[in-house]
Amino acid sequence: MGMVMRPLALIRRALIGLLGTALGMGVLVIAAHADELPATQTARPIESSIVIHDADETLQQYCRTESDGRLWLELPGGARFELITTTDDPAIINKGDGAFHAFESREIQSAISQVRYAVSRLSVHIYVLPYPRRGGLESAAGPGLILLSPGVRPLSVQHQHAELVHELGHVVQYALMPDADRDAWQRYRDLRGIDDEQVYSGASAHSNRPHEIFAEDFRALFGGADANYSGTIENATIGYPTGVQGLSNFILGLAEDSTRTIAMSVWPNPSRGTMTFSRSGSARSILDVFDAQGRRVATLAPAAGALGVRWTWDGRDAAGSRVGPGILFARPREAGAGTVRVTLLP
C-alpha cells in the first residue's frame, strides 16, 4: 500500500472489485491502436489505450471541494470517494514526513514499458491520487481502472513499479478472465493448486484471495526487474509463479483468446444531432466519444437495447455545449470492442 514502504509481499491492498456496481455499469477494457485515438491533451498515453491522469490533473479535473470543506474524487460514471487531505487526520496512523507523495508519471510509464504482456490491447485509465481515499488508503484496481494512492514518504522506484504492475494484473484479470468464466478459473485454480474454495476465496485472508494471487502472478511473470525487486510474492505458501509449469502460457493465452472484435453500429450516421450506438451482447460498459484530436468530448451510459446494448448521444459535450461539425470516434470500454467513426453535420 502507499502508506508504508515495505516489500510487496507484505503489502495489503483494498480492491474495488465492485467498482462496476458503484459506477452503475462495468468499466471494461477494449482493444485499440495508437493511431486510432490519441490521448487527451492533459492525459499522458503509455500504450495505445492506457492513459495516465497525473496527480495535478486528477486534482484539477476530477476532484471537488464541498461546502463543508471535504474533498471528493469524482470519476466518470458517478463513483465518488472522499479524500484525506492532511496527515494529521486520525485515519492516517503513520504520519511519515507530514506530507503525501504521489506516484510519478515517468515511473508509471517506465513500469508499463517493461511489462512483457499485450497491455496495448487494454483500455485503462490510471488516476494518480494526490491524497488517499478515506476508508481505502491503499491503491486499488477495477475493470479498466487503477487508482494509485500516495505514500507518506517519497515512494521508491521499486515500490511504484511493483504496485503499478500488481494493479495492472487486476485489470488484466477483470478483462480477460472475469469471474463468470468458470472454466478458465477452474483451469487456473488447478494450475496454482488453489482449488479448495474453503481456503482460497474472495472472503479469505488477503493473500489467499484468488484475485490477489493472479495479480501477483502477473507481476512476477510479466513485470520488469524493479517490479520484482523483492523476489517474492504476497503468498509465500504457494509456488513461485515462474516455477509453476504452464502458468505463464495460460495467462498469455488469455490475451490470445480475446482477439475477436465486437462490431458496433451507429444510426443515423452522418447526423446533425442525436445518434444511437448499438452492439450485441449483454455487457454494459461506458462509451467514450472523442474528437479527431483525441480529446474526449462525451461519456455515455449504456442501456438495454432490443438485441444487445445501446448508447444515445445528443451531440453535446460534457459541459452541455453542442459539438461542432466534423469527424468523431466512439468506442466502449469493453474487451474486444472496436472503434466506430461518425460524422456530425453542420
N, C-alpha and C positions, 0 to 999 in steps of 0.2 A: 504494500500500500504506500501511498505517497507521504504518510505522516512520519514514518521512521525508516532510516536507512538500514537494511539488513538483507541477507541473502534471500533470493526469490523463493527458495524452498520454505521459508518461514512467513512469506507474505500472505496476508489474509485479505481477500477481496470481497466486496459486496457487489454481486452481479445484479443487472436489471433485466433478467430473462423475461420478465413480464412487461417490458417497456412497450411492446406492441399493443398491449392492453391499455397502458397509460396513454398511448397516442390515439387510441381508438382504432388502430389498424396496425398491421405488421409493417415495419420499416425493413424491407428486404433488400437484396442485392441484385445487381444487373451486370451484364457484360457490355463493354464499350471499347472504343479505340480512342487514342489520344487526339486524333484529328477530327473526331465527331463533335465533341462538346468540350471546348476548353473550360478551365475552371473560371469561377467568378473573379472579378477584379481584385477582391480583397482576400479570397481564399487562395491557398497555395497548393497546387497539384503535385502529387507524387507520381503515381502511375496514371493511366487514362481516366480512372474514375474514383481515385482516392483523393479526398480533399481535406486539407488541414485548415481549421479555423484557429488561429493562434490566440493567445490569451487576450491581447488587445482587441482583436475583432470580436471574440466571444463576449467580452465585457461591453463593448460599444453597441453591438448589433443584437445580442441575444440575452441581455440582462436588463432588468427593470427594477428601479427602486420604488417601493410602495410608500404610501403616506406615513406609515409607521417607521420608515427608515430601513426596513428589511429589504435585502437584495435578492431577486429571484432570477434564476436561469429559466428562460422560456424557449423551448425548442420548437422548430417547425412541426406542426401537427398537434400541439397543445400540451405536451408534457412540461411540468414545472417542478423546479427544485429550489428550495431556499438555500442560499449560500451563506457560509460563515465568513465574515469579512475581517475578523481580528483573532489573533492567537490568544487574546485574553478571554475569549468565550469559554465558559465552563466545559463545553463539549471537546475542546482541544486539551487533552491531558498533557501531551508533550509540547511545550511552548517553543522548543527549538531556539532559534535566534531572534524570535519575536516577529517574524515576517513569513509570508507564504512565498514559495519559489515554484514557478510554473515550469512545465516541460518546455524544452526548446524546439522550435520547428526544425532546425537543422539536424538535430539528433533524431527526431521522428523520421525525417527524410532519409537519413543515413540508415536507420534501423530497417526501414521498409526496403530500401535498395539492396540490402543484404539478404533478404528473405528469398529462399530458393523454392518458391511456390508461385502458381499463376495468380498472384494477387491482383494483377491488372484486370482480371475478369470481374473483380468485385467492385461494387459501388459502396464506398464507405465514407462517411463524414466523421472526422476526428475533431472533437471540440477540446481544446486545451483550456482547462478551467483556471481562472485567476484565483479562485477561492474554492475550498472544498464544499461539498453538499452536506447540509445538516441531515443527520440520520444515515449518511452514507459517505463517510470520509474517504473511502478508497476509490481508486479508478474503477470503471465499470464498462461493460460492453453489452450491447443488444443487437438485434438484427440490423446490419448496415450502419452501426453507430458505435463510437467509442468516446467515452468521457475520461479524460486524463486529469487526475486530481493532483494538486501541488503538494510539495513537501514543506516542512517547517525549517528545513535547511536546504541549501543548494543540492539538487539531485545529480548524482554522478552519471556519467555517460552510460555505464553498465546498467544502472538501475533503470534509466529511461528506456534503453533498448529492451531489456528483459520484460519490463511491464508492458510496453507497447506491443511486442510480439506475442506475449501471452494473450492480451486482449484481442489482438488480430486473430488469434486462434479461435476465440469465441465467435467472432464474426464469420469465419470460415465454417465453423460447425453449424451455426444458425442457417447459413445459406445453403450448404451442400449436404448436411446430414441432420436435418431437423428432427425433433423428437418423434414426429409422425412416421418417419422412415424406420419402422421397427426392424425390418430385415437388415438394414445397414448397421443399426445399433447392436443387433444381436451378433453380427459378424465382428464388430469392433469389440464388444464385451468378451467374446470368445478369444480373440487375439490377445487382449490385455489381461485375461484371467480375472475379470471383474464381473462375472455373470451372476454372482449371488446378490440379488437385489435387496436382501436384508442388510447387507454390508455396504453396497455401493448404490446409492440413490440420491436424488435431489435433496432429501431430508437428512442425509448422513453428515458426519463431520466434514468440514470443508475439503480436506484433502482426499476424501473418499467419494466426492461427487463426480459422476461421470463427465459432466461438462468441464469441470476443473482438470480432470485427468487428460481429457482431449486437448485442452488449451495448452497444458504443459507439454504434452507430446508434440504438438505443433511447434512450440518454441524450441524444444530440444532437437527436433528433426530438421527444421527448416529455417531457424533463426541463425543470425550471424554469431561471430565469436563473442562480441560484447553482450548479446542477448543470452549467451550461455556461459557467462563468466564464472558462475558458481559451480558448474559441473554437476548440478543436482536438479531434481525435480521436487515439487512440494511433497508428494507421497513417496517416501523412501522405502516403503514396504513392498512396492511392486517393481517389476523390472525396469531398468533404464530404457527409454524408447529405442535407442539405437541398437540395443541388443535383442529386441523383440522381432523375430522373423516375420516378414510380411507386413509389418505395421506401416512402414514408410510407403510401400507400394499401395496399400489400402487407402491411405489418406490422399496420395497422389491421384488414385483412381476416382476419387470423389469429384475432382475438378474435371477429369476427362468425361465423366458421365453427365456433366452439366452443360455440355456444349450446344445443346439444342436451343433454338431461338423461338420464343413465343411471339407470333405475329400480332400486331396491333393495327386496328383500323381507325379512321377518323372521318367524321361527316358533319357538315359539308367541308370540303377542302378543295379549292380555296374558300375562304369565308370572310364576311365583313363584320362578324361578331361572334356569337355563340357557336361553339363546336363541341361535339361529343366524341370522346375517345373510348374504344372498347376492345376487349380481347377475351378469349376463352379462359376457362379456369376459375377456381374459387378463391385463390389467394388475393386478399385485398391489400394493396400496397399504395403508398403515396405516389403520385405522378408529378414530376417537375417539368415545367416549361421554360426553355432557355431561348434567348435571342441568338442572333448569328455570331455575336461576340462571346458567347458562352456565359452570359450573365443570367442568373435565374430570375425570371420575371413573375412566376406564379407557382404555387404549390397546391395541388388539388387532392382532395379527399376522395376515396373510392366509394362506389355504391354498387349494389347488386343490379346486374343487368339481366335481360331475358336469356342470354346464352353465356353469361360469364360476369365480367366486371366492367363497369363504365365510369368515366370521369367527365364532367361537364365544365367547360371553361367559357366565361363570358367575355373573354378578350381583354380583361383588365389585369393590371399588375397587382402586387401585394398591397400597394397603397390605394387601390381603387381607381387608378387612372387608366384610361384606355390606351392600350399599346398601339403604337403606330404601325402602318403597313410594312410588310417585309416578310422575310423567311424566318421561321422559328423551328425549334425542335422540341420534342417531348419524349420522355421515357419514364417508365415506372421503376421504382427502386425494388426490383424483383429479379431473382435468379433466372437467367435465360431470356430476359425481356430484351426487345430491340428498341431502337430509336426511330421515331417517325418524324418526317419533315412536313411542316404545314405552312400555309401561306395566308397572311392576313391582307385583305384588300383594302384600299382607301375607302 
